[in-house]
Amino acid sequence: MSGGVSEFVDFFHFQDLVTPDYKADRFYLTFGKFEVPGTPATKDDYVTYRDATLHFIAGRGRRTAEYFTEHHPEIEVRNPWWRPRPEENS
């Protein structure tokens, strides 16, 4: 992936959709090179897709909450998957 893609991923908090080195995409289901439907075909595929989707939503929510807490402390963050870290001197 080019530098522009990694900046896009970081800006929109899409880190769960790429490998840590930003060199490849991550797929929730086995990628069939566009020869098979992109939707779950079996119950097991659906469960895999659903779990990965929920993991992505929670992770992106956490990253977004952390960003706003750090860069915009005047905005109250309410997120069920994230809690502010306690102050070190508290």
N, C-alpha and C positions, 0 to 999 in steps of 0.2 A: 504494500500500500504506500502511496506517496505521502509526503509530509502534509499535504492539504487534507488528506483523508484522516490522518491521526489528529489533526487539529479539529476537524469536524466532530470526530468521535468524542474527543475530550470536551469540547464546548457543549455538546448535547448529552453528555454523560452516557454514551453508548458503549462503554468499555466491555460489557458482557457480550457484545456481538462480534468482538474480534479477539484474536489471541493477544496475550500480554505484550508481545513485540510488534503488534499491529500489522503483521505480515500476512495474516489470513483471516477470513471470515469464520465465524462459528455458526453452525446450523443447529436448529433444535431437533430436526429429523435428519436421517441419512440423506445426503444430497444426491439426487439421481440425475444430475446434469440436465435438468429440465425435461427428462424423458418420462418422469412419473409426476403425478399431481403433487403439489406442494402442501396438500392438506393431509391430516392423519388418516390412514386407511384402515387401521385396526384399533382396538381398544388400547393395546399397549402403546401404540404410536401416539394416541390421544393423551394418555397419561404422561408420557415422556414430554410431549409438546406443552401440555398444561403446566407441569412442574417447572420446566425451563422458562416458560412465560412468566409465571409467578415469581421465580427467582430474579428474572430480569427486572420486573416492575419494582420489586423490593430493593434491589441493588441500585437502580437508577434513582429511586426515591431517596435512599440514604445519601447518595452522592450529591443530589440536588440540595437536600437539607444541609449537608455539611458546607456546600458552597455558599448558600445564602447566609448561614450562621457566621461564616468567616468574613464574607465580603459585604454583607448587608445586615448588620446586627439590629438595625431598626425594624426589620421585618420579622414578625413572629412566625416561626416555623412550626407547623403541626403535621406530624407524619407518624403513622402507627408503627413504622419499621425503624424508627430512629429516635434516639434521645440525646440531648446535648451531653457532652462529656463534662463531668464535674470539674470545677476549677481546681488546679493543683494546690493552691494555697487555702482552700476552704476547709 
